[in-house]
Amino acid sequence: LCDRRQRQMCKETAVETTVTGNISASTDIRIDGILQGNLDCQGKVIIGEQGRVQGDIKAVNAEIMGTVCGNIVVADTLVLKSSSFLEGNITVTTLVIEPNAHLNGQCSMRTFQQ
């Protein structure tokens, strides 16, 4: 069995880590490295300033500080921080965009059925 620290480490990708393939997470996850694949999360996704995702993201909530090249579907709130760069379409219920955040794509606002 993993101890608490090991479980926490399993939910993060370090700055110098590259993951190729899809990730499915049942809890919150933070990406500070590179993900080349899709991410499906039943919790909150955080893409750190050094994080890069080349693929689609599906989550309940998401906070983007790094780079995403792909589409994002968020059931609740998507936050694009000032350091973020997003190239892709988004579908959200609530969208927060800080000044200087970059968004190149279309946005669809809708209410998700739980």
C-alpha positions as CSV (number, residue, x, y, z in Angstrom):
1,L,0.0,0.0,0.0
2,C,1.1,3.6,-0.7
3,D,1.5,5.9,2.2
4,R,0.0,9.4,2.0
5,R,3.1,11.1,0.5
6,Q,3.4,8.4,-2.2
7,R,-0.3,8.8,-3.1
8,Q,0.2,12.6,-3.4
9,M,3.3,12.0,-5.7
10,C,1.2,9.7,-7.9
11,K,-1.2,12.6,-8.6
12,E,1.4,15.0,-9.9
13,T,3.8,15.0,-12.8
14,A,7.1,16.8,-12.1
15,V,8.5,19.6,-14.2
16,E,11.0,17.3,-16.0
17,T,8.6,14.5,-16.6
18,T,7.0,13.6,-19.9
19,V,4.0,11.3,-20.0
20,T,2.9,9.8,-23.4
21,G,-0.6,8.3,-23.3
22,N,-4.0,9.0,-21.8
23,I,-4.6,9.6,-18.1
24,S,-7.8,8.9,-16.3
25,A,-8.0,10.2,-12.7
26,S,-10.7,9.8,-10.1
27,T,-9.4,12.6,-7.9
28,D,-7.6,16.0,-8.4
29,I,-4.5,16.0,-10.5
30,R,-1.7,18.5,-11.2
31,I,0.5,18.5,-14.3
32,D,3.8,20.4,-14.1
33,G,5.5,18.4,-16.8
34,I,4.5,17.4,-20.3
35,L,1.4,15.2,-21.1
36,Q,1.1,14.0,-24.7
37,G,-2.4,12.5,-24.5
38,N,-5.8,13.1,-23.2
39,L,-6.7,13.7,-19.5
40,D,-10.1,12.6,-18.1
41,C,-10.5,13.7,-14.4
42,Q,-13.4,13.4,-12.1
43,G,-12.0,16.1,-9.9
44,K,-9.9,19.3,-10.5
45,V,-7.1,19.6,-13.0
46,I,-4.3,22.0,-12.4
47,I,-1.8,22.7,-15.2
48,G,1.2,24.5,-13.6
49,E,3.2,27.3,-15.3
50,Q,5.7,24.8,-16.6
51,G,3.0,22.3,-17.6
52,R,2.2,21.5,-21.2
53,V,-0.7,19.3,-22.4
54,Q,-1.0,18.2,-26.0
55,G,-4.4,16.6,-25.9
56,D,-8.0,17.1,-24.7
57,I,-8.9,17.7,-21.1
58,K,-12.2,16.7,-19.4
59,A,-12.7,17.6,-15.8
60,V,-15.2,18.9,-13.2
61,N,-13.0,22.0,-12.5
62,A,-9.7,23.2,-14.1
63,E,-7.1,25.9,-13.5
64,I,-4.6,26.5,-16.3
65,M,-1.4,28.3,-15.8
66,G,0.7,26.6,-18.5
67,T,0.1,25.6,-22.1
68,V,-2.7,23.4,-23.5
69,C,-3.1,22.5,-27.2
70,G,-6.4,20.7,-27.3
71,N,-10.0,21.0,-26.4
72,I,-11.2,21.4,-22.8
73,V,-14.6,20.4,-21.4
74,V,-15.2,21.4,-17.8
75,A,-18.5,20.7,-16.0
76,D,-18.1,23.6,-13.5
77,T,-15.4,26.3,-13.5
78,L,-12.4,26.8,-15.8
79,V,-9.9,29.4,-14.7
80,L,-7.3,30.7,-17.3
81,K,-4.5,32.4,-15.3
82,S,-2.5,35.2,-16.7
83,S,0.4,32.9,-17.7
84,S,-1.8,30.5,-19.6
85,F,-1.9,29.7,-23.3
86,L,-4.8,27.7,-24.7
87,E,-5.1,26.7,-28.3
88,G,-8.4,24.8,-28.6
89,N,-12.1,25.0,-28.0
90,I,-13.7,25.1,-24.6
91,T,-17.1,24.0,-23.2
92,V,-17.8,25.2,-19.7
93,T,-20.4,26.4,-17.2
94,T,-18.3,29.1,-15.6
95,L,-15.3,30.7,-17.2
96,V,-12.7,33.0,-15.5
97,I,-10.1,34.6,-17.7
98,E,-7.3,36.7,-16.1
99,P,-5.7,39.6,-18.0
100,N,-2.9,38.5,-20.3
101,A,-4.2,34.9,-20.6
102,H,-4.2,33.7,-24.2
103,L,-7.2,31.8,-25.7
104,N,-7.3,30.9,-29.3
105,G,-10.5,28.9,-30.0
106,Q,-14.2,28.9,-29.5
107,C,-16.0,29.0,-26.2
108,S,-19.4,27.3,-25.6
109,M,-21.1,28.2,-22.3
110,R,-23.7,25.7,-21.1
111,T,-25.3,24.1,-18.1
112,F,-24.2,20.5,-17.5
113,Q,-26.7,17.9,-16.2
114,Q,-25.4,16.1,-13.1
